[in-house]
Amino acid sequence: MDELHSGTPLSRDAARQLIRCEEDDLPTLLSAAMEARQHFKPGVVTYSRKVFIPLTNLCRDYCGYCIFRRDPGQPGAHTMTPEQVLEVARAGEKMGCTEALFSLGDKPELAFPEMRETLRRLGYKSTLHYLEAMCEVVLRETTLLPHPNPGLLSAAWITRLAKVSPSMGLMLETTNASLLSAGTAHDNAPDKVPAKRLHTIEEAGRQNVPFTTGLLLGIGETLDDRVDTLLAIRELHRRYGHIQEVIIQNFRAKPEIPMRDWPEPTAGEMTRTIAVARMLMPDVNIQAPPNLSAPYYDQLLDAGINDWGGISPLTPDFINPEKPWPHLEQLKLRTEAKGYRLRQRLPVYPEFVTAATAQPGFLSEQIRAAADSDGYARRTA
């Protein structure tokens, strides 16, 4: 506990001790995390009002915890048309949304001829080409700002997508490569190789792209793995300064997934991991999804988060459809009850708006139109 108030960056050894601290020591850890969070952004908790656009749920990866992905022909398998994308975006615009979160399977055309045929019919060479076009459509036809989560990206694709979106994301999930082995969470998931995901995040840093990443807790990793994953993210942020948000997301079991009988992370595990993340990265936005910790999600504020992530008044959480978003008014009341003011942000965080608008062009104009003088969302209807 001595390192908590030393003023020096938290070491790996200290973080490993803190993430498994006893109940008697937990108040000291939480107090230090709250102090660091207040020093970073006092009095404010943010969220992004979004629409969730599941561009395609076809995916070549088979993760043991995923309910989102489908094979062609499976019930619920779909690829949205441009008309459907625009319909959702416009409906969200009317409800005061400022973010279009694009989620999609990773390069499904490499596995499925049906996806190749769909793309051919739509007039695109790949899923990423289609994503790029849909980001531009949303950007030009609405006031929403796209935030794509397309999986692994090359340097060239980061450059292309950065022209039609102010920020992007890729969950690192874990640095434990043993979870790729048979019978584990990432068995038969070629895009979940930690080194490949770290490479994408690093390339975004080289290009100064505001980036969201994070951990997925409870998929077979150890407590030390969680610390090592946070340290890997911290190192990339130290090098490039581009990590705008670190998500601490807890696995939730579902009857339809291979990991249906897997134990979920406890509230204590979430609390400790968030607090350690805050202490390791005191100057980075730390987020945890409230719908995955309902009904006691307000307790996450006591561990050091300063953001609730994307909340939609229109679309469900397609990754965890059984866990509805909290009503925005309820989120506001519970945030204020903890002593904070809830503010709506854009998909790109206020402190990254200047970087996101550095290049002249239509994207910069749209960001400036959406942002107020402090870099938060101008629209709060």
C-alpha positions in Angstrom: 0.0 0.0 0.0 3.0 2.3 0.4 3.3 3.0 -3.3 -0.3 4.4 -3.5 0.8 7.8 -2.2 4.5 7.8 -3.2 3.8 10.0 -6.3 5.7 7.6 -8.5 4.2 5.4 -11.2 2.7 2.2 -9.8 5.1 -0.8 -10.4 4.1 -4.2 -11.7 4.8 -5.8 -8.3 2.7 -3.2 -6.4 -0.2 -3.5 -8.9 -0.1 -7.3 -8.6 -0.4 -7.0 -4.8 -3.2 -4.4 -5.0 -5.4 -6.3 -7.4 -5.6 -9.1 -4.8 -5.7 -7.0 -1.7 -7.7 -8.1 1.3 -11.0 -6.6 2.2 -9.4 -4.7 5.1 -7.1 -2.9 2.6 -9.7 -2.3 0.0 -10.9 1.1 1.4 -7.3 2.4 1.2 -7.0 1.4 -2.4 -10.4 2.9 -3.3 -9.5 6.1 -1.5 -6.3 6.4 -3.5 -8.1 5.7 -6.8 -10.8 8.3 -6.0 -8.1 10.8 -5.2 -6.3 10.2 -8.5 -9.6 10.3 -10.4 -10.6 13.6 -8.8 -7.2 15.1 -9.7 -7.7 14.0 -13.3 -11.2 15.2 -13.9 -12.8 16.6 -10.8 -16.6 16.5 -10.4 -17.5 15.3 -13.9 -18.6 11.9 -15.2 -19.1 11.5 -19.0 -21.0 9.3 -21.4 -21.6 9.2 -25.1 -25.1 9.2 -26.4 -24.9 6.7 -29.3 -26.6 4.5 -31.8 -25.3 1.0 -32.0 -24.9 0.0 -35.7 -24.1 -3.8 -36.0 -22.9 -3.5 -39.6 -22.5 -7.3 -39.9 -22.5 -10.0 -37.3 -20.8 -12.5 -39.6 -17.3 -13.2 -38.2 -14.5 -15.6 -38.8 -13.6 -15.7 -35.1 -15.3 -18.2 -32.7 -14.9 -16.8 -29.2 -16.3 -18.8 -26.4 -18.1 -15.8 -24.8 -19.6 -14.2 -27.9 -23.3 -14.1 -28.6 -23.0 -11.5 -31.3 -21.3 -13.5 -34.1 -23.1 -15.7 -36.6 -22.3 -17.9 -39.6 -24.2 -17.4 -42.8 -27.6 -19.0 -42.7 -27.8 -19.1 -38.9 -30.9 -17.4 -37.3 -30.2 -13.7 -36.9 -27.3 -13.6 -39.3 -27.3 -10.3 -41.1 -25.4 -7.6 -42.9 -27.1 -4.2 -42.8 -27.8 -2.3 -46.1 -26.8 1.3 -46.5 -30.5 2.3 -46.2 -30.7 0.5 -42.8 -27.5 2.2 -41.6 -28.8 5.6 -42.5 -32.3 4.9 -41.0 -30.8 4.1 -37.6 -28.4 7.0 -37.7 -31.1 9.5 -38.6 -33.4 8.1 -35.8 -30.6 8.5 -33.3 -29.9 12.0 -34.5 -33.5 13.0 -33.7 -32.9 11.7 -30.1 -29.8 13.8 -29.5 -27.2 11.1 -30.3 -23.8 12.2 -31.4 -22.0 8.8 -31.9 -22.6 6.1 -34.5 -20.8 3.0 -33.0 -20.0 0.6 -35.8 -19.5 -3.0 -34.5 -18.9 -5.9 -36.9 -17.3 -9.2 -37.3 -13.6 -9.4 -38.2 -13.1 -9.9 -42.0 -15.9 -12.4 -42.5 -15.3 -12.5 -46.3 -12.1 -14.4 -45.6 -14.2 -17.3 -44.2 -17.5 -17.1 -46.0 -18.3 -17.0 -49.7 -21.7 -15.7 -48.8 -20.2 -12.6 -47.4 -18.1 -12.1 -50.5 -21.3 -12.3 -52.6 -23.0 -9.8 -50.3 -20.2 -7.4 -50.7 -20.1 -7.9 -54.4 -23.8 -7.1 -54.6 -23.3 -4.0 -52.5 -20.4 -2.9 -54.7 -17.5 -3.3 -52.2 -14.3 -5.3 -52.3 -14.1 -6.1 -48.5 -15.9 -5.5 -45.3 -13.5 -2.7 -44.4 -14.3 -1.0 -47.7 -18.0 -1.2 -46.8 -17.4 0.1 -43.3 -15.4 3.0 -44.7 -18.2 3.9 -47.0 -20.9 3.7 -44.3 -18.8 5.9 -42.0 -18.7 8.5 -44.7 -22.4 8.2 -45.4 -23.2 8.8 -41.7 -20.7 11.6 -41.5 -22.1 13.4 -44.6 -25.8 12.7 -44.2 -26.2 13.2 -40.4 -24.6 15.1 -37.6 -23.4 11.9 -35.9 -19.7 11.0 -35.7 -18.6 7.4 -36.5 -16.6 5.3 -34.1 -15.7 2.0 -35.7 -14.6 -1.2 -33.9 -13.6 -3.4 -36.9 -11.0 -5.7 -35.4 -7.4 -5.9 -36.5 -6.3 -3.1 -38.9 -3.3 -2.5 -41.0 -1.5 0.9 -41.0 -3.1 1.7 -44.4 -6.6 0.9 -43.0 -6.1 3.0 -39.9 -5.1 5.9 -42.2 -8.3 5.4 -44.3 -10.7 5.1 -41.5 -9.2 8.1 -39.7 -10.4 10.2 -42.6 -14.0 9.3 -41.9 -14.0 8.9 -38.1 -12.5 10.9 -35.3 -11.7 7.9 -33.1 -11.7 4.2 -33.3 -11.3 1.2 -31.0 -10.1 -2.3 -30.4 -10.4 -4.2 -27.2 -7.1 -5.8 -26.3 -9.0 -8.1 -23.9 -5.9 -9.8 -22.5 -2.2 -10.4 -23.2 -2.5 -14.0 -22.2 -1.8 -15.9 -25.5 -2.6 -19.3 -23.8 -6.2 -18.4 -24.2 -5.8 -19.3 -27.9 -5.3 -23.0 -27.0 -8.0 -25.7 -27.5 -11.0 -25.4 -25.3 -10.2 -21.8 -24.1 -12.0 -18.5 -24.8 -10.1 -17.6 -28.0 -9.8 -21.1 -29.4 -10.4 -20.8 -33.2 -10.2 -17.0 -33.1 -7.2 -16.0 -35.3 -7.8 -12.3 -34.8 -7.5 -12.5 -31.0 -3.7 -13.0 -31.0 -2.5 -10.5 -28.4 0.6 -9.4 -30.3 -1.6 -8.7 -33.4 -4.0 -6.6 -31.4 -1.2 -4.7 -29.7 0.3 -4.0 -33.1 -3.0 -2.4 -34.3 -3.2 -0.3 -31.1 0.4 0.8 -31.6 -0.1 1.7 -35.2 -3.0 3.9 -34.2 -0.6 5.6 -31.8 2.0 6.2 -34.6 -0.8 7.9 -36.6 -2.0 9.9 -33.6 -5.5 8.4 -33.8 -7.5 8.8 -30.5 -8.1 5.2 -29.5 -10.3 3.2 -27.2 -9.2 -0.2 -25.8 -9.6 -2.3 -22.7 -9.8 -5.5 -20.8 -12.4 -8.3 -20.8 -12.4 -9.8 -17.3 -13.3 -13.4 -16.5 -12.4 -15.2 -19.7 -9.8 -17.4 -18.2 -7.0 -14.9 -17.4 -5.3 -14.6 -14.0 -5.1 -11.6 -11.8 -1.5 -11.1 -12.9 -2.7 -11.3 -16.5 -5.0 -8.4 -15.8 -2.1 -6.3 -14.5 0.1 -7.2 -17.4 -2.7 -6.2 -19.9 -3.1 -2.9 -18.2 0.7 -2.4 -18.2 0.8 -3.1 -22.0 -1.8 -0.5 -22.6 0.0 2.0 -20.3 3.3 1.5 -22.2 1.6 2.2 -25.5 0.0 5.3 -24.1 3.3 6.5 -22.6 4.9 6.1 -26.0 2.2 7.7 -28.1 -0.3 9.5 -25.8 -3.3 8.3 -27.9 -5.2 6.0 -25.5 -8.4 8.1 -24.9 -10.2 5.4 -22.9 -9.6 2.1 -21.2 -12.7 -0.1 -20.7 -12.9 -2.5 -17.9 -15.6 -4.9 -19.1 -16.9 -7.9 -17.2 -17.8 -11.2 -18.8 -21.4 -12.2 -18.5 -22.5 -15.8 -19.0 -25.3 -16.5 -21.4 -27.1 -19.8 -22.1 -26.3 -19.8 -25.8 -22.5 -19.5 -25.6 -19.8 -22.2 -25.1 -18.8 -20.5 -21.8 -22.3 -20.6 -20.5 -21.2 -22.3 -17.2 -18.1 -20.1 -16.8 -18.0 -18.1 -13.5 -18.5 -14.3 -13.9 -16.2 -11.8 -12.3 -17.3 -10.7 -8.8 -18.1 -7.1 -7.9 -14.9 -7.2 -5.9 -12.8 -8.2 -8.9 -14.3 -5.4 -10.9 -13.7 -2.9 -8.1 -10.0 -3.9 -7.6 -9.3 -4.0 -11.4 -10.8 -0.6 -12.0 -8.9 0.9 -9.0 -5.6 -0.6 -10.2 -6.3 0.7 -13.7 -6.8 4.1 -12.3 -3.6 4.0 -10.3 -1.6 2.7 -13.2 -3.1 5.3 -15.6 -4.2 8.3 -13.6 -4.4 10.6 -16.7 -6.5 8.2 -18.8 -10.3 8.0 -19.0 -11.4 4.7 -17.3 -14.8 3.3 -18.2 -17.0 0.4 -17.2 -20.3 -0.5 -18.8 -23.2 0.2 -16.3 -25.6 -2.3 -17.9 -23.2 -5.1 -17.1 -23.1 -4.2 -13.4 -26.7 -3.4 -12.9 -28.4 -2.8 -10.5 -25.4 -1.6 -8.5 -23.5 0.1 -11.3 -23.1 3.4 -9.3 -20.6 1.6 -7.1 -18.2 1.5 -10.0 -17.8 5.3 -9.4 -16.2 4.5 -6.0 -13.4 2.6 -7.8 -12.2 5.4 -10.0 -14.1 5.3 -13.3 -14.9 8.7 -14.9 -17.0 7.5 -17.8 -20.0 5.3 -18.5 -19.2 4.6 -22.1 -21.8 4.7 -24.9 -25.5 4.7 -23.8 -28.2 4.5 -26.4 -31.8 5.8 -26.1 -32.6 3.9 -29.3 -30.6 0.7 -29.9 -29.8 -2.3 -27.6 -26.4 -3.5 -26.6 -26.0 -6.1 -29.4 -23.0 -7.6 -27.6 -25.0 -8.2 -24.4 -28.6 -7.9 -25.5 -30.0 -9.3 -22.3 -28.5 -6.3 -20.4 -30.5 -3.1 -21.3 -28.9 0.3 -21.0 -29.9 2.3 -17.9 -32.4 5.0 -18.7 -30.4 8.3 -19.2 -32.4 10.1 -16.5 -31.8 7.3 -14.1 -28.0 7.4 -15.0 -28.0 11.1 -14.3 -29.7 10.8 -11.0 -27.4 8.0 -9.7 -24.3 9.8 -10.9 -25.4 13.0 -9.2 -26.2 11.1 -6.0 -22.5 10.2 -5.9 -21.6 13.9 -6.2 -20.8 14.2 -9.9 -22.2 16.0 -12.8 -23.1 13.9 -15.9 -21.9 15.4 -19.2 -22.4 14.1 -22.7 -19.3 13.7 -24.7 -18.5 12.9 -28.3 -17.0 9.5 -29.3 -13.7 11.4 -29.3 -12.9 12.7 -25.8 -12.7 16.5 -25.1 -8.9 16.4 -24.6 -8.5 14.7 -28.0 -10.7 17.0 -30.0 -7.8 19.3 -31.0 -5.8 16.4 -32.3 -8.9 15.0 -34.2 -9.4 18.4 -35.9 -5.8 19.0 -36.8 -6.3 18.1 -40.5 -8.6 20.4 -42.4 -11.5 18.8 -44.2 -15.1 17.7 -43.7 -14.4 15.4 -40.7 -12.8 18.3 -38.8 -15.8 20.6 -39.7 -18.2 18.0 -38.4 -16.3 17.5 -35.1 -16.2 21.3 -34.6 -19.9 21.6 -35.3 -20.6 18.8 -32.8 -18.3 20.0 -30.0 -18.9 22.9 -27.6 -16.2 25.2 -26.4 -14.9 22.6 -23.9 -14.9 19.8 -26.3 -18.0 18.1 -25.0 -21.1 17.3 -27.1 -22.9 20.5 -28.1 -26.2 18.6 -28.5 -27.8 17.3 -25.3 -31.5 17.1 -26.4 
